[in-house]
Amino acid sequence: MKNNKEAIKYFDLFGGIGGFHQAAISIKAKDYKLEHSVYCEIDPQARLLYNEFISKKDKNFQTITDAKEIKTHKNINGKELKSFDLLFAGFPCQSFSNVGYRKGLNDERGQLFYTILDVLDYYKPKYFVLENVQKLSTIKKGELLEEMKSALKSVGDGYKLYVWDLISSDYGLPQKRKRLFFCGVKENENLPNFLNEPPKIELEKSTYPTVWHLLEKNNVDEKHYIPSGTRKTVLYKNPKWQGDVNIDNHIARPLTASMSKWHRANQDNYFSDTYIKSKNPLIRPNVDIETEKIRRITPLEGYRIQGFPDIFNEKAKELGLSYSTQYRLIGNAVPVSLAKNVIEYFLDNCNGNKTNSRRVQFASECS
Ligand SMILES: C[S@@+](CC[C@H](N)C(=O)[O-])C[C@H]1O[C@@H](n2cnc3c(N)ncnc32)[C@H](O)[C@@H]1O
């Protein structure tokens, strides 16, 4: 057991409600300890909720509201950041996601990728862990992803880059949320060129093996039930739809930031009272779509599906955050246990923790 653990200070850029921060504080590593150094988030409501979960020892972190204020080579009059060794960033993904326009980096929000590059170029942290939607790998037939990878490899003094395409349900959460992770470490010849993805976790052994396990069974606010005037739009199966209307999915569809808008049933998560009260999560009951009481997920269920502790729901209530605000914050977040598994595995491997059983799988090297 090492007495002097390496302190790794992190910058939670575009930090939202803190999926990365929650992941970081849950990591108990033998060789290093993660320390909070900087947080940047433009959304005041996200900042409010985030700040509810700061421990006393972390109180001295620096907050920046707009990433455009950060000092970099291109913004030499900006605010200098406190030192950090690890950059986390779940950069805004609307411009890359399926529902957005998919303009890629030309879009204003896509430009924030360049802010990440500017920060890496100026502060040259030892590590970074970035997260984005998987769909970005299909933009311009994959060219955008290749451009991003080569930019991340060559920025600053150069980084060894590992890119993983992961799904939350492989990492302890009942959700089909797919995310791309870009993990970089300063170039170092002792590191492999290729690292397999983090080892998977059996969903059956997780706190919530299915969504059914986390659904609130009683006293759900009537506002979460589909209003009568909206039912037809949500539940009507247009013959042109390719997918199925399927409700009562035991693994959730990816949560969206706009789930308060009553999306169609084949695009979001809806559950019938019959399913919620049933005994077998794996059997989808045959319900009468015309008469059955059907609802969206509640904020508490949303936090759970994303891996946040239940206390987020209590604090959000105390802060008076509306349902739509909470759905936006939840839907934008990085799933906590997915992020935790990525960070832990990446840092364990970078730090040569050979005795740790999680260090596995240096696959055959490739260039
Ligand atoms: C994909 S979300 C990341 C959420 C975060 N990983 C979490 O777990 O909650 C992107 C975040 O970037 C924030 N953002 C967008 N533009 C920004 C800017 N110019 N400066 C700082 N934050 C910004 C958004 O408000 C949003 O919370």
The ligand as a MOL file (V3000), in Angstrom:
LIG
                    3D

  0  0  0     0  0            999 V3000
M  V30 BEGIN CTAB
M  V30 COUNTS 27 29 0 0 0
M  V30 BEGIN ATOM
M  V30 1 C -23.3810 17.4420 -22.6710 0
M  V30 2 S -23.6090 18.5250 -21.3270 0 CHG=1
M  V30 3 C -22.4560 17.8580 -20.1830 0
M  V30 4 C -23.0920 17.5120 -18.8820 0
M  V30 5 C -22.2120 16.9430 -17.8030 0
M  V30 6 N -21.2180 16.0180 -18.2920 0
M  V30 7 C -23.0530 16.2570 -16.7480 0
M  V30 8 O -22.7540 15.1430 -16.3500 0
M  V30 9 O -24.0550 16.8600 -16.3100 0 CHG=-1
M  V30 10 C -22.8090 19.9900 -21.8650 0
M  V30 11 C -22.8550 21.1360 -20.8740 0
M  V30 12 O -22.1060 22.2390 -21.4290 0
M  V30 13 C -22.7160 23.4270 -20.9610 0
M  V30 14 N -22.2370 24.5470 -21.7970 0
M  V30 15 C -22.6380 24.8690 -23.0520 0
M  V30 16 N -21.9700 25.9430 -23.4980 0
M  V30 17 C -21.1190 26.3230 -22.5040 0
M  V30 18 C -20.1680 27.3610 -22.3550 0
M  V30 19 N -19.9520 28.2620 -23.3250 0
M  V30 20 N -19.4760 27.4370 -21.2010 0
M  V30 21 C -19.6960 26.5530 -20.2010 0
M  V30 22 N -20.6010 25.5500 -20.2710 0
M  V30 23 C -21.2990 25.4290 -21.4150 0
M  V30 24 C -24.1980 23.1360 -21.0640 0
M  V30 25 O -24.9510 24.0140 -20.2400 0
M  V30 26 C -24.2440 21.6680 -20.6120 0
M  V30 27 O -24.5140 21.5720 -19.2310 0
M  V30 END ATOM
M  V30 BEGIN BOND
M  V30 1 1 1 2
M  V30 2 1 2 3
M  V30 3 1 2 10
M  V30 4 1 3 4
M  V30 5 1 4 5
M  V30 6 1 5 6
M  V30 7 1 5 7
M  V30 8 2 7 8
M  V30 9 1 7 9
M  V30 10 1 10 11
M  V30 11 1 11 12
M  V30 12 1 11 26
M  V30 13 1 12 13
M  V30 14 1 13 14
M  V30 15 1 13 24
M  V30 16 1 14 15
M  V30 17 1 14 23
M  V30 18 2 15 16
M  V30 19 1 16 17
M  V30 20 1 17 18
M  V30 21 2 17 23
M  V30 22 1 18 19
M  V30 23 2 18 20
M  V30 24 1 20 21
M  V30 25 2 21 22
M  V30 26 1 22 23
M  V30 27 1 24 25
M  V30 28 1 24 26
M  V30 29 1 26 27
M  V30 END BOND
M  V30 END CTAB
M  END
